[in-house]
Amino acid sequence: MNPELATDIFKTTIVFALYVIMPFLGVALVVGLVTSLLQAVTSLQEPTLSFAPKLLALAGALLLLTPWLLHAFSEFTISFITRMGTMGR
């Protein structure tokens, strides 16, 4: 394996990881912002009030995004398996 191929594999893996994690980070960001605004308006500073909605929102996002995640992971795996034939050269 040459250095260019190793660098390309590393770059592809990092970009794919960011591609997969971004929807979950977006959901956590939006829910955290809304929860923080509600806590600021109502003057409630209970730590569990920010944790529980994020947990529920991320669980819901996971349920909704499971088909997309399975498709993305299978495409990523297939692309790497097809590239394995050229890695030995």
C-alpha positions in Angstrom: 0.0 0.0 0.0 1.5 3.3 -1.0 1.2 6.5 1.0 -1.2 8.1 -1.4 -3.7 5.3 -1.1 -3.4 5.3 2.7 -4.0 9.0 2.8 -7.0 8.7 0.5 -8.5 5.9 2.6 -8.0 8.0 5.8 -9.6 11.1 4.2 -12.5 9.1 2.9 -13.2 7.6 6.3 -13.0 10.9 8.1 -15.3 12.6 5.6 -17.8 9.7 5.8 -17.7 9.8 9.6 -18.6 13.5 9.5 -21.3 12.9 6.9 -22.9 10.3 9.2 -22.6 12.2 12.5 -23.8 15.7 11.2 -27.5 15.0 11.4 -27.2 13.9 15.1 -25.1 16.9 16.0 -27.6 19.2 14.3 -30.5 17.7 16.3 -28.5 17.9 19.5 -27.6 21.5 18.8 -31.2 22.6 18.0 -32.7 20.8 21.0 -30.0 22.1 23.3 -30.6 25.7 22.1 -34.3 25.5 22.5 -33.9 23.9 26.0 -31.4 26.6 27.0 -33.8 29.3 25.9 -36.7 27.8 27.8 -34.5 27.5 30.9 -33.4 31.1 30.6 -36.9 32.3 30.2 -38.3 30.3 33.1 -35.2 30.6 35.3 -35.0 26.9 35.8 -31.4 25.7 36.0 -31.9 22.0 36.5 -29.3 20.0 34.6 -31.6 17.1 33.8 -33.9 19.5 31.9 -31.3 19.8 29.2 -30.2 16.2 29.2 -33.6 14.4 28.9 -34.9 16.3 25.8 -31.6 15.8 24.0 -31.7 12.1 24.8 -35.2 11.7 23.5 -34.5 13.8 20.4 -31.4 11.8 19.5 -33.3 8.5 20.1 -36.1 9.8 17.7 -33.5 10.9 15.2 -31.8 7.5 15.3 -35.2 5.8 14.7 -36.0 8.1 11.8 -32.5 8.0 10.2 -31.9 4.2 10.6 -32.8 3.4 6.9 -30.5 6.2 5.7 -27.7 5.1 8.0 -27.9 1.5 6.9 -27.8 2.6 3.2 -24.9 4.9 3.8 -22.9 2.3 5.7 -23.6 -0.4 3.2 -22.5 1.9 0.3 -19.4 2.8 2.2 -18.5 -0.9 2.9 -19.2 -1.9 -0.7 -16.9 0.8 -2.0 -14.1 -0.3 0.3 -14.5 -3.9 -0.6 -14.3 -3.1 -4.3 -11.2 -1.1 -3.7 -9.5 -4.0 -1.9 -8.6 -5.6 -5.2 -6.4 -2.6 -6.1 -4.7 -2.3 -2.7 -2.4 -5.2 -3.2 -0.8 -3.9 -6.3 
